[in-house]
Amino acid sequence: MNKHLIASLCGLSLTLLPAVSNASEPFMGPYFSFNGGMALAEDSDSTEPGLPGTLTLESDAGFAGTVAMGFRFNPNIRFEAEFGYQQNDLDRLKYGWESIPMDGETWSNSLLVNGYIDFFNNSPITPFVTAGVGGAYVEVNDLKFPGEWGPGYDGDDTVFAWQVGAGIGYALTPQLTLDIKYRYFATADPEFDGTEVEYASHNIYAGIRLNF
């Protein structure tokens, strides 16, 4: 009787193994993703024509979001086209020993082509690294000192953009993945009326990826 029971259990195990294996394999083909999170803008240094030294703009933590369409070619490689948005309120202007409160905001729209390397394993958690290049439209809105009347300064520029990052994906189902990732996003220095300003940030995202 024990021999029959053991044989039955072995047969059941062999039957289930392919199903478990297939469930753990990544879903090939197209996917859609969207992410939202926090944008921690780096201090933006700039040099003003005719003014010695460096001006530094500090920003508050802001919002960053992305939507993307991608395609997985094999268990480890996928590519996507991504639209991104980011907004930060300005906080202070520093020049030498002076620190002056500022009003206004910076925001950007970006279009990037991103590549991913997924370190696929037999668990539901898949680490990954990513890098991407593209372009960004960067704008400064209503830049002025507190208490000033009337509209502030507005400026915009379109520049080269790039990103690198890393994260993990948690497979909720074979079609649905929860992503948590860090990204360093930066652009070539946008120019506003002859003044070049640095633009970069450390972004933390959470989002979902839907395979179809």
N, C-alpha and C positions, 0 to 999 in steps of 0.2 A: 504493500500500500504506500509506504514511504517512497519507494522507487517511482511509483506512478505520480505521486504528488510532486516530487522533485522534477520529474520529466515535464510535467504540466507547467510548472513555474518557469523552467528554462525556456520552454516554447513560448510562453507569454512574454518573457523578457526579450527574446529575439524578435517577437512581433512588434513590441513597443519601441525598440531601439531606433529603427529608421524614422519613426514619427518624431521622437525626441530630437534626433539629429537634424531633421528637416526644419523643426520649429526653431532651432538655434541658429540656422543659417541666415545671413542678412538678405533682405528683400532686394532683388535686382530690378533695375528699370527706373522710371521717373519718380520723383517725389516733390512735394511742396513743403515749405517750412516757413514759420514765422516766429520771431523772437522779440522780447522786450526786456529792458533792464536799465541799469544805471551807467551814465557816462561821467567819468571823472576826468575832466579836461585838464591837461597840463598847463602850467603857466605859459603865456604867450609873450615871448620877447620880440621887440621891434625896435628899429632905429628910425628916428624922425630926421629928415633932411635938415641940416643946419643946427641940430640939437645934439650936443655931446652926450655920450653915455647911452644906456639902454633903458627903454620903457618896458615894463612888465605888466601885463593884464592878468589878473587872477579871476577865476570863475567858480561859481557854485557847482555842486553836483547836479547833473541834469538827466534827461531821458534819452535813451537810444533804442531804436527799433529797426527790424529788418524783415523783409519778405523775400523769398527766393524760390526759384524753380530749378531743380537739379536732376541729375541722372547718375545712378550707380552702375559702373561698368563691370566691376568684379567685387569680391568681398572686401577689398582694401582701398579701392580708388573710386572717388566720385567727384563730379564737377557741378557747379551751379552758377546761375546768373542771379545777382542779388541787388535789390534796391534797399538803401539804408537812409534813415533819418536820425538826426541828433540835434538836441537843443540844450544850451546852457545859459543861465543868467550870469551876467558879469557882476563881479563883486568889488574889486579894488584895482586901482592903478598905482604902481610903484615906480618911483624914479629916485635913484640914490637912496637917501634916508627917509624920503617922504612916502607916505602911504595914504592915498586919497580914495574915499568911497566912489564907486561908479554905478550908474544905471545903464541898462541896455541888455542885449542878448546876442549870442552868436548861434547860428544853426547851419546845418549842411544837409544836402541831399546827395547821395552817392550811388553810382552804378559800378559794381565790381564783378569780375569773374573770379570765383574762388575754387581752389582745389583742396581736397581733403584726403588724408591718409588715415584710414580706420584700422586700429590694431585689434582685429576681430579675434575673439576667443569663444570658448564654450559657455561663458556666463552671459547674463543679460546686459552686463555693463561693458561698453566698448569705448576705450580711450581713443582720442583722435587729435591730430594736429592739422592746422589749416593755414593757407596763405592766399592772398588775392591782390589783384591790381585792377585799376580802372580810373575813374574820374569823379570829382566832387564839385558841386556848386556850393560855395561858402559865402555866407552873408552875415554882416553886422547890422543890427537894427537898433535905432534910437539910442545911440551911444552918447551919453552926456553926464555931467556932474549932477548930483542930487540938488533939487531946488531950482535948476535952470528952467526957464519958461520956453515953450515952443518945442518943436520936434528936434530930436538929436541927430547925430550923424548916421547916415545909412551908406553902406558900401557892399559890393559883392565881387566875386571873381570865380572863375572855373579853372580848376587845377588838377594835376595828376594826384591820385590817391592810392594807398596800399594798406594792407593789413596783414598781421600774423597773429596766430592764436592757438589755443588748445582747449580741450574740454572732454566731457564724457557724455555718451548717449546711453540711456536706460530703455531697453525694449519693453514697453508696456504690453504690446501685442506684436505679431509679425509685421503688421502694417503701421503701427504707431510707436514713435520713439520720443522720449523726453530728453531734451538736450540742455546741458548746463555748460557754459563756455566763457572763457576770458579772451578778449581781443585787444591788441594794441592797434589803433587806427591813426593814420597820419596822412598828411598831404604835403605837396610842395607848398612853399610859403605863398598864401594868397596876397595880392597887392591891392591896397585901397588908397587911391589917389596918390600913388608914388610911395606909399609906406608898406613895406613887407612885414607880415605878421606870421609867427609860427602857429600851426594848428595841428594838435594831436591830442589823443585821449586814451585812457585805459577804460575799457567797457566790459561790464559783466552782464551776461544774458541768461535768461531761461526761456525755453520755447518748446515747440513740438515740431516733429517731422512726420509727415504723412506719406506713405508709399501707396502708389496706385498703379 
